[in-house]
Amino acid sequence: MSANSAKYVVLLGDGMADYPLPELGGKTPLQAANKKNMDGIAINGITGSVKTIPDGMPPGSDVANLSVMGYDPAKYYSGRSPFEALSIGIKFGIDDASYRCNLVTLSDETEYESRTMIDYSSDEISTAEGKELLEYVGNRLGTDQIRFYSGISYRHCVIWKNGPVLFEPSPLTPPHDILGKKIGKYLPRDPNGSILLGLMKQSVKYLENHPVNISRRARGLKPANSIWIWGEGRKPSIPLFSEKYGISGSVISAVDLVKGIGICAGLNAVDVPGATGNLSTNFKGKAEKALSELDKGNDFAYIHIEAPDECGHRNEISNKVKAIELIDSLTLATLLEGLEKYEKYSILLMPDHPTPISLRTHTSEAVPFAVYSKGSSRKSGTTGFDEANAISTGLYIEHGHELMSMFLGNAF
């Protein structure tokens, strides 16, 4: 790469977009947040709205981030879990089925179907505790055909050799979509799904009184008292980012899913000390690592920050606002300062999808985006970066996977 080649950075705040909230005086979290750097990018650049979730597809971070990275989900999406499995180094074949396996907290009714989904993350269980519990369950429930693999915190994987991926009457349900609901009608029911349901039910007897959960209860934390299997898919095959766009780059994320998409695309997946995927993450460290990757000669960095999405799922209004403010003051501020030494750079700022606090799950509406390029004299005519300002410009990109080409091609 030329020493004077342009640098491109995507800063993605997962689930930042939202609906107006009475608790915020009718504002969205983006509108309520103190975020002068985000607002500056929108005001001094180009801003609009982009639809990252194609009609008829599930509004998950898998589909949305695939779209933002420039890959048409309708063509390349093969399920969520395979990206996560590849991220943590699991070897599996094209005919194998991969599933996400959460450690969740369910209520304690005797009948499994009558239980309620209390927490999809078991109080964001630590990675060490999650690993111990998952391995304990896997050693007892795993077979030559079905194997368990530990990941980070509550996020783990199951691989079923030559297993199925489609279940009727509906796909497997993400646990974060049914918080506070009884799980009975969201359980898999067809013959293949019943095998996974059996694993979920059996996991309770191994997890309920495990020493890790006894200790968690004693500390006032929620127990991880069941596994929850979902996110089924096959091993994906997508074009390399370098072949598609002619530049090399890195992905910086604490979330296996996003790292896995990057790995499939041939991007360098970079770990950041203290990156957690929640509000305690190393916001500044992510920016510093991205700058370090650019200094090594890469021309592209994709920074994913999960915290706003987690707060949306957990119905934490003030924390979602805080997450946006921390991205602004620690991540984006560090990026802007570090990028100034380059002759040319551009930043794309956006969420992947909305995670409305009132719903506690993802939706498929278009999200705001803003692009700023060093030295640009363009003004968007907006007053900041948020949903309403983005809509007011009239700039709308219907097919989200086209945005990356526009961004890297300096179409703005």
N, C-alpha and C positions, 0 to 999 in steps of 0.2 A: 504494500500500500504506500502511496505517496505521503510524505510527511505533511503535505498541505491538503490531503484529502479531507473531505467533509466528515464530521462525526455526527451520528444520528442516535438519539436516545429516546426510548419510549418509557414514560413513567406512568404506570397503571395502578390506580388505587382501586382494588377489587371492591365492587359493590358500592362505590361512593354515591352514585345517583340514587335519588329517593323521591318521595312525595312530600308536599308541604305538610307540616305537623303543627297542630294547635299548641303543643308544648313549646314550639319555637316561634310562636307568633305568626303562624301561617307560612313560615319559611322552610325550605329544605335544609338538611345539614350543610350542604355546600353553600347555600345562601347565608346561613347563620355563622359559618366558620370565619375566623380571622385568618385570611390566607393571601397576603399581599403578593406573594410570588406567583401563585396560580393566576390571580387576577391580572397581574402584569403580563403574563404570557398571553392571556385571552385578549386583553386590551390592545397589546402591541403586536398581535399576530393575526391569525385566522381562526375563527371559531364557528362551530356548527354542530349538527347532530348526525349520528351514525347508527345504523341498525346492525348490531353485531350478531343477533340471533335470527337466523332465517325463519320464515313462517313455517310452523309445524314442527320445529325442532325444540328440544327441551332447553330452557333458559339457564343452563349451567355454565360454570366457569370453564369447563372443557370446550364446549361449543364456542363460547365467547372469545376465549384466548386463542383458539385455533383461528378464528376469524380475524382477530386483531393482528396476529402474526402474518396474515396474508394468505391463509389457506381456506378455501371454500369448504365449510363444514358439510354441505350437502354432498360434496365429492369425497372428502377425506376422513370424515368422522366415523370411527368404528367403535365407539364406547369410551367411557371415562377411565376406567381402571387400568387398561393397558398402558396408558401414558405414565401412570403412577408406578406400575410394576417395573417398567423400563427404567424409571428414574432411580429406583433403589437397587437396580442391578439384577433383577429376576430374569432368568433365562426361561423362555417358553416358546412354543411353536405356533405357527399360524393357525393351526386347528384347535389350539387350546383356548379355553375361556378364562378370562381374568375378571375378578370381582374386587371391588372395594370392600373392606371389612372394618367397620367402625367398632370401637369399644364405647358402648352407650350406657346411659342410666335410664332404666325403666322403673316404673312404680312396682310395688311388690305384691300385687294380687296373685293368688294361687294359680289361676288360669292364665297362661301366657297371652292369649288373645285379648284378655281384658285389661292388660297393662297399658300404661300411658307413656309416651315418649317424653321423658323429663329433660334429658340433655344428650344431644348427639355427640358430645365430646367428653363426657364424664368429667365435667369441670376442668376441661383442657388438661387431662391427665399428663403427667410428665412422660417423656420418652422412655426413661428407665423403667417406670412402673408399667407403662403400656407394653413394652417389650417382654417383661416378665410374665404378665398376664396372657398375652397373645401366644407366647411360646408354650405356656402351661396348657392352654386350650388346644393348641395345635398338636402337641404331643399326645393328646388323648382323643382328639376327634379327626386328626388327619389320617389319610390313607395313601396308598400308592397312586390313586387317581386324584385325590383332593389334598392340596398342601397349603399350609398357612405360612405367611411371610410377614415379619414385623417391619414397620416403617417408623414414622415419627408421631409422637404423642398418641392420639386416638386413631390415627390413620394407618391402616394396614391392608394387606392384600391376601386374596385366596386365588389359587390357580387350579382349575379343574381340567385335567388332561382330556382332550377331545370332548370337552363339555359344551353344553348349550349356552347361548347368549340371549335368546328371545323367550319371553314368558308371556303367556296369555292368562287373563284378559288384558294385562298391562305390564309394562316393564317394572323391574324392581324399584322400590320407592326410596329416594334419598331421605335419610333420617332427619335432616335439618328442615325438610318440608313439612314435617308432621309434629313439630314441637307442641306439647300440650294436648295432643290428640291420642285417643285410644288406637292401638296399633292393629287391631283385628282385621279391619278391611284393607289394610295396606300390606298384608303378608302375602308372599307368593303362594299360589294355589295349584298350578298345574303339576303333573307328575315330576318334571325336572325341578321345578321350584320347590316342591315339597321336600326334596333332599336337602336343599339349603335351609329350608325352614326347620328341618330336623336338627341341623347343626346349630342354628340359632337357639332353639329350645334347650338342647343339651348343654349348651355353653353355660346356662344359668347355674346348673348344679356345681360346675367347676369354679365359677367366678364368685358366686354369692358370698362364700365364707373363706375365700382365699386370704392369706395374711396381708396382702397388699390392700385389699378392700377393707379388712378389719382396721388397719392402720388409717386408711383414708377417712372412714367414718369417725374414728376417734379424734381426727384433726378437723372435723367439721366439713369434710369434702364429700362430694357425691361419689358413690362406688361405681365402678365399671362392671355392672352386673349382667351384661349380655353382649354378645356380638351382634352386629347388624350387617347383612350382606346385600350389596347393591352395586350399581355402576358397571354392569356387565359389558364385556366387549372383547374383540379380537385384536391381535397384534396389528398396529397401523403401519401404513407405508405412505410417506409423504415426500415430496421433492426436497432436496437440501436447500436451505436458505441461501447458501453461497451460490448455488447454481441458479436459483430463481432470481436473485437480486444482484449478484456479482460482488457481494461484500461479506466479510466474516464478522462474527459477533459472539456475544455472550448473553446468557439469561441469568438473572439474579433473583432468586425467589426461595422462600422457606417452604413452599408448597410443592409436594412431589408431582402433582398433576402438571403444574406449569413448567417445572424443570423437565418433566418427561416429554412434553410437547417440544421444548427447546432441543432436547437430546435427539428426538426423532428428526428434527429439522437440521441437525448438524451443528447447532450452537453449543458453545462451551458452557456447561452448567456449573456455576460458581457458588460455593458455600460461603456464607458470611457468619462469623462468630456472633452469637447472640441473636441471630435471626430466628424468630419463634412462630411467625404466622399469626400473631395476635398483637394486642396493644403494647406489649412489653418488648416488641421486636427492636432490633438495632436499626432504627431509621437512618441515622447518619452513616452507619457502616455500609449500608447497601449502596448509597451514593458513592462513597469512597471506593468501594470495590468496583463499581461500574467505571469510575474514572481510571482506576488502575488497569482495567482491561483495555480501555481505550489507549492508555499510554503504551501498552504492549504492542500496539499496531492494529488492533481491531477497530473497525469503524462503526460498529453498531452495538448498543447495549439495551436490553429489555429488562426493565426493573419492575417487578411485581410485588405489591404490598397488600397483604391479606387483611390487615386490621379493620378497615371500615366494614368489610363484609361480615367478619365475625361479630362485630358490634350490632350490625343490622339483624343478624340471626338471633342474637341474644336480647334484642329489644332494649339496647343501651343507648339512649338518645344522646346524652352528654358525652359518652365515650366515642360515639361515632363522629361527633363534631370535633372532639379532641384528636382523634386519629387523623382526620383531614388536616387539622392545624399542625400536627407533628410531621406529616408528610411535607407540608409546605415549608415549615421552619427548619427542619433538619435534613430532609432528603432533597427537596427541590433547591433550597438555598445553597446547599453544599454543591450540588450539580452546577448551578449557574456560576458560582465562583470558580469551580475547577475547570469549566469548559471555556472560560474566557481566553485562555492561552492559545486556543485553536483559532486559526484564521476563519474557518467556517464550521458552524454547527447548527443543528436543528433539534428541537424537542417536541415530541408529541405527548400531550397530557390527556388522560381520559380514564374513565372506569371501563370495566368490561361489560357490565350489565347493572341494572338497578338491583339493590337489595332493600326494598322498603321496610322500614322499621315496623310499620303498621301491619305488615303481612308476615314478616320474619322469614321470608324466602325470596328467591330470585324472580324477576319478571323479565319480559322480552321487549319492553319499550326501547326506543332509540336512546342513546346516551350522549352527553355533551363531549366534544373533543376540542382541543385547541392546539395549534401549531405555531411555534415561534422559531424564526431563523435569525441568527446573528446578523446585524446590520440592516435588517428589513425595516423599511419605513412605512409599511402597511399598518393601518389601524382598522380594527374590526368594527368599531362603532358601538361596542358593548361596554358595560360598566364592570364586568368581572366574569369569572368562570363559574357557571352554574347552569342548571337545566333551562331556565327561562331565557337567560341571555343567549344560550346556544340556539334555541328555537327562533329567537327574534331576528337572527341574521338571515334566515331563509335558506341557509346552506344545509342540505340534507343528502347524505350518502346512503342509499337504500341497501347496497350490498357491502357489508362491513369488510369483507376480505379485500375489497378494492382500495381501502384506505391506505394500507401499507405501501402499495405501489405508488400512490399519489404522494405520500410522505417522502419516500426515498427518491422519487423522481422529481422532487421539488415542484410539484404541480401547484403548490400554494404560493 
